[in-house]
Amino acid sequence: MSSLPEENTLGVILGRGKRRESDATRRVIRAATPRRASLGTGFIGIGAAVVVALRAIYGFVWFVALWGTYPNPVPAAVGWGVLIVVLVATFITARVIGDQLPDWVFALFLLGLAAAVALDLYAIWPLHDIGRNATAAVTAGMGLVIVITLRRTRDILLAVGVLGLGLATAMVLNTRPDVNDFAPQVTTLAFAVLPPVIGVVIINGFRHLVQVELDRVLVQSTVSAPRFAVGMMASEELARLDLAAEELLDSVSTGKTKLPLDPKTASVAASLATELRLHLIEGRRETWLYHAITESDMLGKVVTLTDKASLAGLLDPQQRDGLLSTAWLLVSDTTKRGVSRSVDLVVGPATESVETPTGRKITIPIAIVTTGVARNRVDPATWEAIRKVGQYSDSTQNSSLRVDIQCLVDNPADQ
């Protein structure tokens, strides 16, 4: 990437070689943390609760049908009572406190599930066939689905693992070693363990999708930015600096602050002037593409920009959208596990001018060099995005894709 400034738009000094982090993007995406049901996962949580309720109804009906086979059905009935109370109380508590599940509530939830499982196993232990007779224990495993949107993945998987191990151990110790009893045990174990695992996979995929789309929407705003601009956080920061400067000037004009300024107030004024000057300087040297890359959590990790002459700012909105979409599609394209990927964007230097029906234009060469992106794995939409930028030729370099684009832009000297 082109050399980074010594300070960011907030006036904070950057260490050498460090990439400016995407504060704006991260602040929005922070709402998608696994401890909080947000970005639509709250609705998924309600759907999961409905599924758990249906499974509980099925399990309870099965329990009633098996009532006569229990040597002592009271423990199993108490287990069902505990399970229903725990599930309903957890669902209501999570919704009342704002789609969150604190650690102590989650601990009580797990203790309730464990009690229901223990009571159910105690009631059916003399039958020596857990697979055919377990009801509350299986529903308790399914009950973990109700909190998959509220807790971290590792919390759910750890709880599922302990439950599965406990059920499997009980089956080995209690069930007769008969080949006819093997299938019911495995099926019951799968019904208890697989639903939470599948739910975790779905939720993680949904969170990743939403985070990527949020990041892209935020970065997409740079397409319509001026040739030289400041980042997404600049408007908020400039508003803060402007307010602070106005308050200081107003206090001086009204006589609240006496002249000459005391050392503390003078230091504040100097800091405001420095930060404003840094904003003005940076706004004249960084293009929209620089901010689109550095302020994106996804692009900033794998895309490197080299644009010494800041020529990316000359691209029109359609060309900008095509170039940005190309970078997104190349980065988000599925790759083999363990293969690192990167995208190098090299813009310029400008070459000869060309006479076109719409006027005289200059040619800006743009080279896209990838690592870990095979040509045959590139999405067809990528080529459509590249065509928006200009005429291109593609080749393979070190088993990865390389694209050279000839981008025609208006000559800034004629404007």
C-alpha positions in Angstrom: 0.0 0.0 0.0 1.1 3.6 -0.5 2.9 5.0 2.5 0.6 5.5 5.5 0.4 8.9 7.2 2.1 9.3 10.5 -1.2 10.2 12.1 -4.8 9.2 11.5 -7.8 11.5 11.0 -8.2 11.7 14.7 -4.8 13.2 15.2 -3.5 10.0 16.8 0.1 9.0 16.0 0.4 5.7 14.2 3.2 3.3 14.7 5.3 2.5 11.7 3.8 -0.1 9.5 0.5 -0.3 11.4 -2.7 -0.3 9.4 -5.4 2.2 10.4 -8.2 0.3 12.0 -11.8 0.6 10.9 -13.4 2.3 14.0 -16.6 3.1 12.2 -17.1 -0.3 10.8 -16.2 -2.1 14.0 -18.5 0.1 16.0 -21.5 -1.0 13.8 -20.4 -4.6 13.6 -19.8 -4.9 17.4 -23.6 -5.3 17.7 -23.2 -8.7 16.1 -21.2 -10.2 19.0 -22.4 -13.6 20.0 -23.4 -12.4 23.5 -26.2 -10.3 22.0 -29.0 -11.3 19.7 -29.0 -8.5 17.1 -28.8 -7.9 13.3 -31.8 -10.2 12.9 -30.7 -13.0 15.1 -33.3 -12.0 17.6 -36.0 -13.2 15.1 -34.0 -16.4 14.6 -34.1 -16.9 18.4 -37.9 -16.6 18.4 -38.1 -19.2 15.6 -35.7 -21.5 17.6 -38.0 -21.1 20.7 -40.9 -22.2 18.6 -39.0 -25.3 17.3 -38.0 -26.2 20.9 -41.6 -25.8 22.0 -42.9 -28.1 19.3 -40.1 -30.6 20.3 -41.1 -30.3 23.9 -44.8 -31.0 23.1 -43.8 -34.1 21.1 -41.5 -35.3 23.9 -44.1 -34.7 26.6 -46.8 -36.6 24.6 -44.3 -39.5 24.2 -43.7 -39.4 28.0 -47.4 -39.6 28.7 -47.7 -42.6 26.3 -44.9 -44.4 28.2 -46.3 -43.6 31.6 -47.4 -47.2 32.3 -43.9 -48.6 31.5 -42.1 -46.5 34.2 -41.3 -48.3 37.4 -41.7 -44.9 39.1 -42.8 -42.1 36.8 -42.6 -39.4 39.4 -38.9 -38.5 38.9 -39.6 -38.2 35.1 -42.6 -36.0 35.7 -40.6 -33.8 38.0 -37.9 -33.7 35.3 -40.4 -32.5 32.8 -41.6 -29.8 35.2 -38.1 -28.5 35.8 -37.4 -28.5 32.0 -40.5 -26.6 31.1 -39.9 -24.0 33.9 -36.3 -23.6 32.8 -37.1 -23.1 29.1 -39.9 -20.7 29.7 -38.1 -18.7 32.3 -34.9 -18.4 30.2 -36.9 -17.3 27.1 -38.8 -14.6 29.1 -35.7 -13.4 31.0 -33.7 -13.0 27.8 -36.4 -11.0 26.1 -37.1 -8.8 29.1 -33.4 -7.8 29.6 -32.9 -7.0 25.9 -32.0 -10.2 24.1 -29.1 -11.0 26.4 -28.2 -13.9 28.6 -25.8 -13.0 31.4 -23.4 -15.7 32.7 -25.4 -16.3 35.9 -28.6 -16.9 34.0 -26.8 -19.2 31.5 -25.4 -21.2 34.5 -28.9 -21.6 36.0 -30.2 -22.6 32.6 -27.5 -25.4 32.3 -28.2 -26.5 35.9 -31.9 -26.8 35.1 -31.2 -28.9 32.0 -28.8 -31.1 33.9 -31.4 -31.7 36.6 -34.0 -32.6 34.0 -31.6 -35.0 32.3 -30.6 -36.6 35.6 -34.3 -37.1 36.8 -35.3 -38.6 33.5 -32.4 -41.0 33.4 -33.1 -42.0 37.1 -36.7 -42.8 36.2 -35.9 -45.0 33.2 -32.7 -46.6 34.5 -34.4 -49.8 35.6 -35.7 -50.3 32.0 -32.2 -50.7 30.6 -33.1 -49.0 27.4 -32.4 -45.3 27.4 -32.7 -44.9 23.6 -36.4 -46.0 23.6 -37.5 -44.4 26.8 -35.7 -41.1 27.3 -37.9 -38.1 26.8 -37.0 -35.1 28.9 -33.3 -35.8 28.5 -33.5 -35.6 24.7 -35.7 -32.5 24.8 -33.1 -30.9 27.2 -30.5 -31.3 24.5 -32.8 -29.7 22.0 -33.4 -26.9 24.5 -29.9 -25.6 24.0 -31.2 -24.3 20.6 -33.1 -21.6 22.5 -29.9 -19.8 23.5 -27.7 -20.2 20.4 -28.3 -16.5 19.5 -27.4 -15.3 23.0 -24.2 -17.1 23.8 -20.8 -17.7 22.3 -20.3 -20.7 20.0 -17.9 -22.3 22.4 -20.4 -22.1 25.3 -23.0 -24.0 23.3 -20.6 -26.6 21.9 -19.2 -27.2 25.4 -22.6 -27.7 26.8 -23.6 -30.0 24.0 -20.4 -32.0 24.3 -20.9 -32.6 28.0 -24.6 -33.6 27.4 -23.7 -35.9 24.6 -20.9 -37.5 26.6 -23.1 -38.0 29.6 -25.9 -39.6 27.6 -23.5 -41.8 25.7 -21.8 -43.0 28.9 -25.2 -43.7 30.5 -26.3 -45.7 27.4 -23.1 -47.8 27.5 -23.5 -48.5 31.2 -27.2 -49.1 31.2 -28.3 -50.6 27.9 -28.0 -54.2 27.1 -25.2 -55.1 24.6 -27.7 -56.2 22.0 -27.3 -55.3 18.3 -31.1 -54.6 18.1 -30.7 -51.8 20.7 -27.8 -50.0 19.0 -29.9 -48.0 16.4 -32.3 -46.5 19.0 -29.4 -45.4 21.2 -27.6 -43.7 18.3 -30.8 -42.1 17.1 -31.7 -40.7 20.5 -28.2 -39.4 21.0 -28.3 -37.7 17.6 -31.7 -36.0 18.4 -30.2 -34.6 21.6 -26.9 -33.4 20.2 -27.2 -32.5 16.5 -29.9 -29.7 16.7 -27.8 -27.3 18.8 -24.7 -28.1 16.6 -26.6 -27.4 13.4 -28.1 -24.3 14.9 -24.6 -23.0 15.9 -23.4 -23.5 12.3 -26.4 -21.6 10.8 -26.0 -18.7 13.3 -22.3 -18.4 12.6 -22.9 -18.3 8.9 -25.7 -15.7 9.3 -23.5 -13.5 11.5 -20.6 -13.6 9.0 -23.0 -12.8 6.1 -24.5 -9.8 7.9 -21.1 -8.5 9.1 -19.7 -8.7 5.6 -22.7 -6.9 4.1 -22.5 -4.2 6.8 -18.9 -3.6 6.1 -19.5 -3.4 2.3 -22.4 -1.0 2.7 -20.3 1.3 4.9 -17.4 1.2 2.5 -19.6 1.7 -0.6 -20.3 5.3 0.5 -16.8 6.2 -0.7 -17.8 5.6 -4.4 -19.5 9.0 -4.5 -16.8 10.8 -2.4 -14.6 13.6 -3.9 -11.3 12.8 -5.5 -9.5 13.5 -2.2 -11.4 12.9 0.9 -11.2 12.0 4.6 -12.5 8.7 6.0 -15.9 7.8 7.3 -15.1 8.9 10.8 -14.0 12.3 9.6 -17.5 13.9 9.6 -18.2 13.0 13.2 -14.7 14.0 14.3 -14.8 17.3 12.4 -18.2 18.1 14.0 -16.6 17.4 17.4 -13.6 19.7 16.6 -15.9 22.4 15.2 -18.1 22.4 18.3 -15.1 22.5 20.6 -13.6 25.4 18.6 -16.9 27.3 18.6 -17.3 26.9 22.4 -13.7 28.2 22.9 -14.2 31.2 20.6 -17.6 31.9 22.2 -16.1 31.9 25.7 -13.4 34.3 24.6 -15.9 36.6 22.9 -18.3 36.7 25.9 -15.5 37.3 28.3 -15.8 34.0 30.1 -12.2 33.2 29.1 -9.8 36.0 29.7 -7.0 36.9 27.3 -4.2 36.0 27.3 -5.2 32.4 27.6 -4.0 30.4 30.5 -1.5 27.6 29.7 -4.2 24.8 30.0 -6.7 26.6 27.7 -3.9 27.5 25.3 -2.8 23.9 25.1 -6.4 22.9 24.3 -6.6 25.5 21.5 -3.3 24.4 20.1 -4.5 20.8 20.0 -7.7 21.7 18.2 -5.7 23.7 15.6 -3.3 20.8 15.1 -6.2 18.3 14.6 -8.0 20.5 12.2 -4.8 21.0 10.2 -4.2 17.3 10.1 -7.7 16.8 8.7 -7.1 19.4 6.0 -3.7 17.9 5.1 -5.0 14.3 5.0 -8.0 15.3 3.0 -5.7 16.5 0.2 -3.6 13.4 -0.1 -5.8 10.3 0.4 -8.3 9.1 -2.3 -11.6 7.4 -1.8 -10.0 4.0 -2.6 -7.5 4.4 0.1 -10.2 5.0 2.7 -12.4 2.2 1.2 -9.6 -0.3 1.8 -8.2 0.9 5.1 -11.6 1.5 6.8 -13.0 -1.9 5.8 -12.5 -4.8 8.3 -12.4 -7.3 5.4 -10.6 -5.4 2.6 -8.0 -3.9 5.0 -6.7 -7.3 6.0 -6.0 -8.7 2.5 -5.9 -5.8 0.0 -2.8 -3.7 -0.6 -3.0 -0.4 -2.6 -0.2 1.3 -4.4 -1.3 4.6 -5.9 1.6 7.1 -5.5 0.0 9.7 -7.8 -3.5 9.4 -6.2 -4.9 8.6 -9.7 -7.8 6.5 -8.3 -9.6 9.7 -7.5 -10.0 10.4 -11.2 -12.3 7.4 -11.7 -16.0 8.2 -12.2 -18.6 6.6 -9.9 -19.3 3.7 -12.3 -15.6 2.8 -12.5 -15.2 3.2 -8.8 -18.1 0.8 -8.1 -16.6 -1.7 -10.6 -13.2 -1.6 -9.0 -14.5 -1.8 -5.5 -16.8 -4.6 -6.4 -14.0 -6.5 -8.0 -11.9 -6.3 -4.9 -14.9 -7.5 -2.8 -15.6 -10.4 -5.1 -12.0 -11.5 -5.2 -11.7 -11.3 -1.4 -14.9 -13.0 -0.6 -14.6 -15.8 -3.1 -14.4 -19.2 -1.6 -10.8 -20.6 -1.4 -9.3 -23.8 -0.2 -8.8 -24.1 3.5 -5.3 -23.1 4.6 -4.5 -21.1 1.5 -3.8 -17.5 2.2 -5.2 -14.9 -0.2 -4.3 -11.4 -1.0 -5.1 -8.7 -3.6 -2.6 -6.1 -4.7 -4.0 -3.0 -6.5 -1.4 -1.0 -8.4 -2.8 2.2 -9.9 -0.8 4.2 -12.5 1.3 5.8 -13.6 -0.9 7.5 -16.2 0.0 7.0 -19.8 -0.9 8.6 -23.2 -4.1 10.6 -23.7 -6.7 9.3 -26.1 -9.2 11.1 -28.2 -12.7 9.7 -27.7 -16.2 10.7 -29.0 -16.9 12.2 -25.5 -13.6 14.2 -25.4 -10.0 13.7 -24.7 -9.1 11.2 -21.9 -6.1 9.8 -20.3 -5.3 6.2 -19.7 -4.7 4.9 -16.2 -3.3 1.3 -16.0 -4.6 -0.7 -13.1 -3.0 -4.0 -12.2 -4.8 -6.5 -9.9 -2.4 -9.2 -8.7 -3.9 -11.9 -6.5 -2.5 -14.6 -4.3 -4.4 -17.8 -3.6 -7.2 -16.9 -6.1 -7.3 -19.3 -9.0 -8.8 -18.1 -12.3 -11.2 -20.9 -12.6 -12.7 -20.1 -9.2 -13.5 -16.4 -10.0 -17.2 -15.6 -9.9 -18.6 -14.5 -13.3 -19.9 -11.3 -11.6 -16.2 -10.4 -11.1 -15.7 -10.0 -14.8 -18.8 -7.9 -15.2 -17.4 -5.6 -12.4 -14.0 -5.4 -14.2 -15.7 -4.3 -17.5 -17.1 -1.3 -15.7 -13.6 -0.1 -15.0 -12.2 -0.5 -18.5 -10.8 -2.9 -21.1 -8.8 -5.7 -19.5 -6.6 -8.7 -20.1 -6.2 -11.5 -17.6 -3.4 -14.0 -17.1 -2.1 -16.5 -14.6 0.8 -15.6 -12.4 2.1 -18.1 -9.8 -1.1 -20.1 -10.1 -3.1 -17.0 -9.3 -5.1 -14.5 -11.3 -3.6 -11.3 -12.6 -5.8 -8.7 -14.4 -4.4 -5.6 -16.2 -7.0 -2.9 -16.9 -6.8 0.1 -19.1 -9.0 2.7 -17.5 -10.0 5.8 -19.5 -10.7 8.9 -17.3 -11.3 12.6 -18.0 -8.2 14.6 -18.2 -8.1 16.8 -15.0 -6.3 19.5 -16.9 -9.4 20.0 -19.1 -11.7 20.4 -16.1 
